[in-house]
Amino acid sequence: MHPVLRRVLAARGIRAAGEIEHRLGNMAAPAMLGGIEAACALLERAIREKRRIVVVGDFDCDGATGTAVAVRGLRMLGASHVDFRVPNRAVHGYGLSAALVATLGDPAPDLIVTVDNGIASHAGIDAARARGIEVLVTDHHLPASTLPAANAIVNPNLAGDRFPSKALAGVGVMFCLLVALRAQLRDSGWFTGRTPAVPDLGALLDLVALGTVADLVPLDFNNRVLVEAGIRRIRNGSACPGVQALLQVSGRDPATVVSSDLGYAVAPRINAAGRLEDMGVGIECLLTDDAAVALALAERLSAINAERRELQSQMTGEAEAAVARWIARQGEAHLPRGLTLFEEDWHPGVVGLVASRLKDRLHRPVVACAPASEGSDEVRASARSIRGIHVRDVLAEVDVRCPGLIDRFGGHAMAAGLTLRRTAMEEFSRIFDEVIRERAAAELFEPVMYTDGALEPADFSLALARELRYAMPWGQGFAEPVFENIFEVESWRVVGSNHWRLQLAMDGLGQPLQAMLFNAEAGARPPERLRAAYQLDINDWNGRETLRLLLRHVVPA
């Protein structure tokens, strides 16, 4: 192992070789999940009695992959009647709602299995139970003070749950449940005389990896085990046709895929369907075993994603203009610490992306809001936060101070969703900012970039770039290495819209380094001497690999 990689891993808390031994056998035991026995009993009975199972997913990539894992996995284990439903964002709202339950026609399913939702679906679960439908909730979102009246709940974030990883994505929870169910079915003799004798659930790991990376859950040890196993399947050509097709339309080579390819190329194409159209398209892409059908669906998803990018660009520009107007009138010092933005013509499926972009640029929590539909009094909103400010807890405090102000909310530390009435917008905006000002120290609003320090001249090599790229499944909570050095700019030019292509010199280097900075500020010029935070990158052009620096931040030196 290169000394630089040793240094990088140490900075991420790795102290022993076992902490990076990402073998599937080292995964935490699914049997440790609370509620797993009751969940397996429900599913075993449904399989043995050939009961009708409907999987209800979410309209993001974690929900889509989790739904595909559930449907594929249950069929592999012998379920004969498995279908799926996913809510339409505009019609049914989020998760297992009463409105969605009402659409489950006759004959109604015997069992509903939620994936990546359900922990806040009190009304929907009550509606299902009233119709005689059993409900199994699998979720990873933080629960409220009361739990829904489901027949069984599997969620590692329930109070007292013994499962060591609280960072499982929804797809990870479902995979663990299937592993536990397989063990129970095997012990009860279900697989005797069947072919294959015991199904290989490892075939689902490409989907587990995709959903885990896409949901931006921290890549703790357990999640790294799952992601690395899934990426290995993709690289060796064993991914499902949908994942292979999505990589193809994204211009990514499966043989060299890494977690960032899943997060930045594949996941947005699936997410786009849930944002603008019907996530059923994304799920069907992941379920089909026909390569031609998968490619056609992937191309459709890619077209929807192009539309999403254009809409996101427009909405982000409007949000930035609104902030600029505020600053011009009030001064930057008076910009809310918790910022709420609303535009009448914004699309509710894209507000999360707008909130994320503004959060990054302003370094503060942002809630972006849009009407649920044209002329609707209901407002759908997405919140994104910064390190040190738990946005779901902030929303819970707003709800305590003003009961009824928020209709529904849920989420995590860094991201949450909520609905409220249009008439509540002004008061919500004020109290959201008030809670954050009371809870958050001033230094949290100062942006900080952490790096892995400087590289020596001998470290600038293609060999080290390759070793870093493939060493680990980098991602949320286990960041890809970023270094910093001082360089002289030998030459530069603008390429594309606002990207810089540079040649950088450094003492001790025999020849200049190629570097790229994407999305530079319009009209800006690089300083002649700069301090840069960067990643070692591999530039593959016409089959020839060369070393390139990807600049993440630049300041004069």
N, C-alpha and C positions, 0 to 999 in steps of 0.2 A: 504494500500500500504506500502510495506517495506521501511524503511528510505533509504536504499541503492538505491532502484529504484527511489525514489523521487530525490535523489542526481544525479543519472544518467540522468534523464529527465531534470532536471534543467541545467545540463551541455550542453544539446542539445537545449537550448533556450526555453524549455517549462515553461511557467509562470502561466498558468491557466488550469483548468480541461477541458475546451472546446477545447483546442488545441490537446487533445488526445481522443476526442470523435469521433471515426472514423465511424460514421453512414453514410450510402449512402446519406441520406437526407442533409448531410453537404457538399456534393461535390459541387464544383463551378458550376454555371449554364452554361450548354453547349451553351445557346443562346448568351453568352458573347463572344464567339469565332468570330473573324472577318471572313467574307465570308460565315458564316453558312447559311444565308438565301438563297444565290445564290446556294450553294451546295445542300440544301434540295429541292429547286425548280427543279434542274437537276434530282435528284434521284426520286422525286415524279412523275415527268413526265415519267421517264424511267419505273417506276413500273406500273403506270396507263396504259401506252401505250404498255406494254409488250416488251420493247426494250431490246436489247442484251447488257448486261453489262459484261465487263471483268475487274477483279481486278488485278492490277499489283503490286506485292509485292517485297520485298527485300530478299536477301539470308542470313539473320541472323534471330535469334529467334524472335526479335521484329517484323521483316517483316513477318515471318511465322505466328506468332500468330495474327498479325494485319490482314493478308490476311484471315485467318480462321474466325476471328471475322466479317470481312466484308462480306464474302460469307454466313456464317451462319446467320448473322443479317439481311442482305438484303432478304434472303429467308424467314426468320421469318416474315418480314414486308410485304411480298407479291410479291417480285420480282420473275418472272417466268423463266428468262433466265440469270443466273449468272454463270460465269466461272472464272477461275483465270489463270494467267500466272506469272511465276517468271523467271527472267533472268538467263541464265547460265553464271557464272562468266567469263569463258574462251571465250565464243562465243559472248555474247551480251554486256559484260561490266556491269556497275552498272546502276540500275534503269530503267526508261522508256527511253531507247535509241532508236535511229532511226533504229538500227539493229533489236531490238525486235519488233518494230512496223511493220517492213517489214514481219515478220513471222505471223502476224495476218491475216489469210487467208480469202477467200471469203466464206460466206458473212462476211464482217468486222463487228466488234462490233459497236453499236451505241454510246456507252459511255465507256470510260476507267476511272477507279477510281484507283489512285495510293495510296499505303499505305507505309508509312515510306520511301518514296522517291518522287521525282518529282520536288522539289523546284529548282533543278539545271538542270532539263531535258529540256533545251531549244530546242535542235535539235529534240529530240524524240517527244515532244509536237507539234512542227512545222510539223513534218512528219505525225502525227496523224491528225492534223487539215487539212492538205492538202488532206487527204483522206476522209474528211467529218466526222471524228470521234470527238465527243465532249470529253473533258478531264476535270476531276475533280481531283485536286491534294490535297491529305491529307498528311501532312509531319510535322516533328518537327525539322528538321535540320535548321541551320542558313542560311538565304538567302544571295545571292550575291547582288551587287548594282542594278541589274536588275532582274525582275521576268519573268518567262516564260509566254507565251501567252495562258494560260489555260482558260477554261470557268469559272472556279471558283477555288479558293485556300483557304484551311483551314489549318492554321499553327499558333500556338500561339506565335511563335517567329518572326512574321512579325512586322515591325515597326508600332506602334500605336495600336496593338491588345490589347483589354481590358481584355482578359482572365487572371485571377490572377496567374495561375500556368504556368510558362514558362518551367517547367520540364516534361511535359507530354511526354511519349514515343509515338512512332508512333501508337501502338495499343491503347493507351489512347485517342489519337486524333480521331481515327476511332470510338471508343466506344461513345465518346461524340457526334460525328456526328449522329450516329444511334439513340441516345436518343433524340436529337433535331428533327430528321426526324420522329420518332415515334409520338412525340407531334404534329407535323404539320399534319401528316396523320390522327391522332385521331381528331384533330380540324376540318379537312376537311371532316370527315365522312367516311373515307376509311374503317375503321374497322366495320362499322355498318353491322350486320348480319353475321359477320365472326366468326369462332371459331379457337383459342381463340379470344375473343373480342379485347383485346390489348395484344400483345405478351410480355412475361417477358424477357427483355434483360439482367436481372440479371444472366440468364443461361450462359452468355458469360464471366462472371467475372473471372472464373478460368484461362481462356486464357489471359485476361487483366493483371491479377496478374503475370502470368508467363513471359509475354513479358516485362512488366515494370521492374521487378527484373532483367531479363536477360540483358536488355539494359544499366544497371548501371546508369540510370538517378537518380538524387537526389530524395530521398523519402521525399518530402515536404508534407504538410498536405494533399493536394489533392491526391497525389499518395499513401500515406498511407491509405487513405479511400478506394481506388480502390484495393490495394494489400490485405488489411485485409479482405475485402468482398470476394475476390477471394479465399483466403486461407480458410475462413469459409466454402465455398462451397466444397472445396477439402476435408476438415476434415469430413464433414457430408456425404460424399459419393456421392455428386452431380456433380463431375467433369465429363467432357466429357470422353468417353472411351480412347481417345488418351493420355490424361494427366494421367489417372489412369494406363494405360499400361506402360507409361514411368516411373512412380514412381515404378511400380512393377519390371521392369528390372533393376532399379537403386537400388533396395533393400531398398526403403523407405516406411514407413507405412503412408498411407494417413491420418490416424486419428491423427497423431502427427506431420504432416508436418509443417515446418516453411519456411520463405523466403529463408534461406540459402540452403535448400534442392532444391528449384526451381533453384537457381542461380548456384549451384555447381554440381548438379546431373542431373536434367532434361534438363536445357538449353544447356549444352554442347553437349548432344546427338542430339538435333535439329540442333544446329549450325554446327555440323560435316557434316551434309548432304550438307549444302550450301558451306562448305569449300572444300570438296573433291569430291562430286558427284552432286546430283540434289536436291535442296531444296523442289522440288515437293513431295519427299518422306515424308519429315517432315510435310508439309501442309496436305497431304492426311491422315497422322496419326491423325492430329488434327481435320479433317473434318469427318472422318468415324464415324458412330454410331454403327458399328458392333464390339463388344469387341474382337472377334477372329482376325479380320483383323487388329484392332489397335495393338494387342499384336504382331502379325507377323511383322508389320511395326516398332514397337518399338524395337523389337529384331534386325531388320536390322539396325536401327539407332544406336543401342548400338554397333554393330559390326563395323560400320563406325567410331564411336567415338574411339574405341580401336585402329583402324588404325591411326586415327588422333593423338592420344596420342603418339604413337611410332614415327610418323613423326615429331611431335613437339619436342620430346626429342632429336632426331637427329639434327634437325635444331638449337635448342637452344644450344646444345653442340658445334656446329660449330660456332655459333655467339660468344659464350664465348671464344672459342679458338682464334678467330680473334681479339677480344678485348685484350686477354692476349698477343698476338703477338705484337699488337700496343704498349701496355704498356711496354713490354720488350725493344722495339726499341726506343720509344719516352719518356717514363716516364709517370706515372699516371697523373702528373700535366698538361700534354699536351693533355690529352684525350678531344675530343671535348665536349663542353657543350651541343650541339645538335648533336647527333651521328646518322650517316646514315650507314646502313649495307646492303650489297648485295652479294648474292651467285648465281652462274649460275644455280645450280640444286635445288634451293629452290622452294617450292610450293606456288603459290600466295595466296592460300586460308588459309595458316597457318601463314603468315608473321605477322599478327596482334597479334597473341599469342606470337610469338618470341619477337616482340617489347615490349609487356607488361611485359614479364619476364625480359628482359634486363633493361627496365625502372625501375622495382622494385629493381633489384640488383645494378644498377649503380646510381640510383636516379638522372636521367636526362631524357629529352625527347629523344626518340629513333624512328627512321624511319627504318623499315625493308622492303627490296625490293626484288622482284623476277621477272623474265621474265613473261610476260602475258601468254606465251605458249612457247614451245620448239623452240628455234631459233628466237623468236620474237624480234623486236627492241623496242616494247612497254614494259615498266616496270610498274608493279602494286606495290603499296607501302601502308603500314599502319603506321600511326604515333600514338604514345602513349606519354602522357605527365604527369608531376607532378603538384602538387598543386601550383598555382601562375603563371603558364605559359600556356596561352591559345593557344593551338597548331594550331587551325584553323586560329586564327589571325596571328600567325607566318607565316603560309603558304600564307595567303593573302598578307603579307608584302613582302615575297619572290616573289610573283607574280607581285607586284607593281614594285619592283626593277628590275626584269628581266622578262618583259612580254613575254609569250610564252615558258618560261622555263618549267612550269608545264602545261600539257595539260588540266587536270581537277582536281578539289579538292573539298572537302566538309567535314563537320563534326561538332564537338563540341569542348569544351574547353580541354577535356582530351583525345579525340580520333578523328582521321581524316583519310580519305583515299585520295589517289591521284594517278594519272598516269602521266608518263613522258617518254621521249625517253631515250634510253640507252646512247646516246651521251651527254645527259644533266646531267647525274648522278654526275660527278665530280664537276661541277659548282653548282648544287643544294646542294650537301653535304657541300660545302664551305659557301654558302650564308645562308643556314639553320642554321649552327653553328654561323655565324656572327650575324644574327638577334637575336638569343637567347642571345648571349654574350652582345649585346647592350641593350636588354630589361630587362633581368632578373638579380636581385641582387644576389650577391654571396651566401648569406645565404639561398637562396631557394634550393641550391644544397646540403645542409647539412640535412641528413635524421633525422626526428623527429618522435617519436612515442608518441601519446597522450594517457593517461590512465585516468580512473575514480578514481584514488587514491588507497589507501590501504584498505583492509578489516580487520575488527576485527576478532579475533578467533571465536566468536559466529556467524559470518556471513557465515562461511564455512559449508553450509547446503544444502541438497538436495532440501529442500523447497524453498530456495532462488534461486537456480539454475533453478528450474521449473518456478518460478515467472518471472525471467528475460527472460527465453526462450520464453514464450508465451505472455509476456506483450505487445509487440509491433511488428510490421513488421520491423525489423531492416534491414539496408542495406546502400546503397550509400547515403552519406549525413546525415544519421541517424544511426550512427555506433553502432554495437552490443557492449555491455559493455566489457571493458578490464580493469583489475585491476593490481596492482603491490604490491608486498611484498618481504621481504627478507626471504629466507628459508635455512635450512641445508639439504644437500643431505644425506639421510640415506642409500640409495642403488639405483643402476641403472643398466640397461642392454640394449643392443642394440636388437631391434626386427625388423623384416623385413629387408629392405636394410640399411637405415640410420636413423631409428626412435629410440628415447630414451623412455624407460619406467622407471619412477622414483618413489621413495617414499620420500616425503619431510616433514620435521619437522619444526614447528614454535613455538615460545614461546606462551604458553597459550592453545595449542592444546593437547588434551589427546592422540591422535593417529596420525600416519603419514597420509599425503594426497597422494592419487594416482595421478600421473601426466604423461602426454605424450607430447613429442616434436617431431613433424614430420619433416622429411627432414633435419636432423642435418648435419653439415659439416662432410664429410667423415673423419674418423680417429680422430675426436675431442672427448674430454671428458668434462663432466660438472664439474665446480669448486665445491669444497666441500661446499662452502657457496655462494649462488647466489641471485641475484636480478632478479626477473622474472616478465614480463608482461604476463598476462594470462586471460583466460575466464573460468568462472564456467561452467562446462559441465556435461551432464547426460550420463553416460555410461550404455547402455542397453545391457545386456548379458544374453541370455537364459531367457528373461522375467523378469530379476531382475535389477532394477535401482540402481546405486551407483553414488556418487559424484566423479568427476574427473576434474582435472585442465588441460586445453589445453594451453600449453606454447607457446607464440607467439614470445618472445624474451628473451634471457638470457644473463646476464653479471655477472662477479665476483662481489661479495659484499664486 
